[in-house]
Amino acid sequence: MRTRSGRLLRRPPDPRPDSLNWSALKPAVAPALHQAWQCAHQGNGHGVSGSLRADTGRCCKCGVRGVVTVRRIAFAVLVLCVSGFEIIPSLGRATGQPRPPCAEASSAFVAPMGMASTSDGGLLIVDRGLQALVNVDPTTGACRLISSDRRGAGNPLNAPVGAVADHESYYVIDPGEGAVVRIEPRTGDRSELSGKQNGAGPGFSTARTLARLGDNALAVFDIGLNAVLRVDTKTGDRSIVSSPTVGKGLAFVDAFGMAADGDRLFVADPGLRAILSIDLKRGDRKIVSGPDRGKGRRLQSPTRLLLVSRDRLLVVDAALKSVVSVDPSSGDRSVVSGGDVGAGPAFVIPVDMALVARKLFVVDLGRRAVLAIDPATGDRSIT
């Protein structure tokens, strides 16, 4: 803002407790923000396509330096972690050396990035900082190491960010290895299901999220290919399901979480601030909830999805710091927990969720913890 004389007035500091100025933030995340995130300066008319210069923190297009808050970088933190960067920021500060991997009791997480439920009622947590897959008892919070460099044979996990489970195996997406890794639940042994060494079809570029597609296939989103691929869990073979050249409709911008429902696949795209539906037979894409479809609180950075029923999706929104319910038929949205809905510890950077015996659990990267959510009230408690 300028006075009548043309003097430029400096913007006053942001008084909120979650604010961070660029000088405090830069040592931890500047190099990665330059590559992975968008302009944090608001009101410039190009927030989605702008980026911050790593050396100055100024917008590459308009040159303005603004206050960067944790709220605005919440999704950036997620992008950095799933893209294989070595620096993992935590509220603007880089983490130190990883803590010892999980033993047979509760253990602090370093960078919990993904969550899945198991057939025996447990919770799988993928921790990129520990480079490990752990099992958490949702009732007691006790933690058991499943696979890491200390348990299980095979190449160690590098930068694991997501997992799914079936009755026989666990599957981990590891952008650092450029592969989907199969893990034997009892021994923790690791083998490449699909990647550089196994599986025919289009090679992965930067595969970063996965979901189950029935009993014998996985869906994998690859940001480098900007495509959803089908991976056969028996052979590791890959085929493109939907991409700019396969299927009609709006192209992906920055897709993350996925959830399958019969012959369609729901995809959360924070770049579009929307939830898309993909026809698995043709690859066609359409928005089921977004800025121009559906009522309720607008999505900001939808990152993970959970299919509850054919008429209900749960969405983790890292920027809203909330879990949102979405009706895929109408696009209508309502907050389940977060913000002014629900009591208990507030979300900091919620990144994934899972259902166990109809109970909802959310893993929070900022808190490095698993939170139990009361679906009726939205109340939160740390497991």
N, C-alpha and C positions, 0 to 999 in steps of 0.2 A: 504494500500500500504506500502511496505517496501523498505528501501534503500539497497544498496549493502552490507552494514554491518549488515543487518538484523534488523535495528531499525524500529519500527512501527511508521508510520506517522499518526497523527490524522487527521480525515477528517475535513476540515474547516467548520465553521458554514454556514448553508444555508442562503444566504442573502435575499431570497425572503420574502416579508412582510407576507406571510401566513404560515411561518414556526413556529413550536413550538418544543421546546426540551422536552424530556421525563419528566424531573423534573417538568416542568410547566403543563404538561398534566396529570401526574399521579394522583394528588388529585381528579380530576374530573372523570376520566374514567378507571383507572387501574383495579379495580375489574371486571368491565364488559368486558373490552378488553380481560382479561384472559379467559373469557368464550365464548365470541361472535365473536372475530375478528381474523384475520390472522396476520402472521409476517409482520411487517412494514419494516424490513430490506430487501433491494432489492439486487439482484445478488447472493442470497444464494441457488438458485435452488429448493426451496420448498416454495415459497411465498404463494401458495394456502393452504398448509396443516400446515404450521408452526404457532405458536402462541406466544404471548408475556407473559412473566412471570409478574404477577401483582406486585411482590415485587421489581423487579429490572428493568423491562422494556427490558430485554434481550430476544433474540430469544430462545425459548425452545430447539431448535435443534442445532443451531450453536453457541449460546452464545453471538452473536454480538449485541451491542446496537447501533442503528442508529438514526439519526434525524427523527422524526415523523412529518409530515406536515399535515396541514388541508386537503390538496388534497388527501393524502393517507388515512385519517381517515374519509373522507366524508361519505362513505357507512357504516363505523363502527358506526357513529352517528345514522344512520338510523336503523341499526341492534339493537342497544341498546334501542332505543325508541320503536320499535315494539315488543321487547322481554319482556317488562314489567319491566325493570330496573327503580329504583327510581331516579337515577341520570341522568339528561338530559344535556349533554354538549353542549355548544355553543361556538365554536371556542376555545375549550380547557378550558372553564371555566364553572363551574356548575351554574345552574340557582338558583335564590332565591325562595321565596314563590311565588305561582301563583298570577297573577294579577286578579282583579275582573273580573268575567265573562262578556261576551259581553252584552251590553244593546241595546237600539234602535238607536245606532249611531256607528260610527267607533270606534274600540277598538283594542288595541295592542294584538297580539297573544303571547302565551308562547311557545308552541311546536306544531305548525300546522303540522299534519302528513299525512292527506288524503284529497282528494277533489273529488267532484262529481257534475254533473249538475242536475238540477231539471226540471220537465216538464214545469214549469212556468218561466223558464229563469234565475233562481238564481244559486248561487254556494253554495254547502255545504262544510264546512270546519270542519274536525275533529281535535280538539286540545287536545292532550294528557295531556299537562300541566294544562289546564283549566278543563280537564275531561268533555268536553262539545262538543256539536254539534251546530254549528252556521250557519247562512245563510248570505251570502255576496251579495250585489247588485253589479253586475259586472260593472255597469256604474258609480255609485257614490262611491262605496266602503263602503257604509253604512252596518253595521253589526247588525244582529238581533239574539238573543239567541233562539235556538230551544229547546234544552234539556240539563239539567245539574242537579246538586243537588239543584239548586234554581228554576228550572222550570220542571214540569212534575212529575208524580207519578211513582213508581217502583224503583227497585234497581238502585242506581246511577252508572254512567259510571265509570270504574276503570282506564283502560289504553287503550282508544279507539285509533285506528290507521288507520281506513279506513271506507269508507261509499259508498253505492250506493243508488239509488232512483228509485222507480217506480211511477205509478200514484196514488197509495194509501198510500204507506208507505216509510219510510227511514229505511235502514238497516246498522247497525254499527258492525264492527268486533272488539271485545274487548278481547285481550289475557289475560288481568288481570282477567276477569270474566270467561274466557274459553268458550265464547259463541258468537253467532250472536244475536244481540239485535234488536228488531223491535221498531221503534219510530213512534208515531203518529204525523204527521206534525203540526196539529193545536194546540194540547195540550202539546206536548213534552213528553207524557207518554211513559214509557219504559216497554217492556215485553220481556222475553227470547223467541226468535224464535226457537233456536236450541242450545243445550248445556247440562249442567249437569241435568237440571230439565225438559227438553222438547226435544222430538224427539227420534226416535228409530234409531238403526244402530251404526256403529263404533263411539266411543266417541272421542271428540277432545283431543289432547295432547297440542299443541301450535298452535292454529289457528291464522293466522296473516294477511291474505289478502283475499279479496273477489271480485267477479265480477258477473254481471247478466248473467243468462243462460236463455234467453227467458223471458216469462211473469210469470212463476210459479216456477222458480228455481234459485238458486245461486250456483256459484262455489266458494269453499273455499280451500285455500292451507294451510295445516297443516305441519309445519316444523318438529314436533315431529314424526308424522306418515310418513313424506316425501311423502305426497300424496295429490292429488286433490280430494275433495269430492263434491258430488252434494247434495244440501240442498233444500228440498221442502219448498216453502214459505207458503204453507197452513198448513202442519203438522209439519215441523221442522225435518222430517226424513232425515237421512244421508246415503249415499252410496258412496263407493270409485269408482272414475272414472278412475284414473291412479295412479299407485304406482310401487314400485319395483316388486310387485307380480301381478299386473294387467296391462296388456299392454306390448308391446315390445319396445325396443329402449333404448337410453341412459337415465339413472336414473337422477332424479333431484339432484342438489347439494345444492342449496340455493334459491329456487324459490321465487319470489315476485309478481310483477304485472301480471294481467291476463286480457284478452279481448276476448270475444266470437264472433265467426263469423259462424253462422249456425251450422254445425255439427263438427266444430273444435274450439279449444280453444288455443289461443296464450298465452305463459307464458314467462316472463322475468326471467332469471336465472343468477344473477351476479356471482355465483360460477362458472358457465360454460362460463361466458361472452358471452352469447348467448340468442337468442330468439328461443323458441321451439314451435312446433305445436302439439297439442294432438287431436287424433281422439276420439271424445266423445262417439262413439259407442264401440270401441275396447280398448281404452286407450293407443294405440300406440303413441310413442313420436318420433319426429324427429326435427333436428335443421334446421330452415329456414334462420337464419342469425347468424354468429359467426366467430370465428378466421379462420376457414377453408371454410367458405361459404359466398360469397358476397364481393363486392368491396366497398371501401370507408373507412372512419375512423373506426377503430376497437372499438367495445364496451368494456367498462371497468367494469362498475357497473350498468347495466340496471336494473332499479328498478320498473318502472311503464310503463304501456302500454295504448294506446288509439287507437281504431280502427276508422280510418277515412273513408276508403273504402276497398273493397276486395283486392285492390292492394297497400294499403298504411297503414302502422302502424306508430304511433308516439311513441317514446321511451324517457323517462327521464333517463339520465345517471348521477348519482350523482357524480361519479369520474371525468367524462369529464366536468361536470358542463354545460351540454348542453341538448337540445332537438334534437333528431335525427330522421330522416325519414327513414323507412325501407320498402323495397319492398319485401313482403313475398314470391313472386314467384322466385326472383333471389337472394335475400339476400343482395342486394346492399343497401348501407347506405349513407346518406348525412346529414350534420348538418343544422338544421332549425334555431336554435338560440343558441348562446353560443360561447365562445372562441372568434375567430375573425369574427364571423358572427353576425351582428346586433349591433346596438348602444344602449346605455342606461345602467341602473344598471346591473352589472354582476351578474350571478347566484353565490350563495355561496354553498348552499346544496339544490338543487331542488329535491323535493320528489314526487310530483304528479301533475296531470294536468287534465283539462276538457275543453270541447268545449261548448260554448254558442253562438247560432246564428252565427256559423262558425267562431267565435273568440276564440282564444286559450288563456287559463289562466293557470299559473303555480304557485303552492304554494311552497315557499322556506323556509325550516326550519331554515337555517342560517340567513336569513334576517327577519324571522318571518313576512312574507308579501306575498301578492298575486301580481304576475306580469302579465300584459297583454302583449301578444306577437303578433307582426304584422307578419302574416304568409308569406307575400311577401318579407319583408326585414329582418325579425328576430329581429327588434328593440324591446326593452323591456321598459316598464314603470310600475311603482308601482301603483296599483289600490287604 
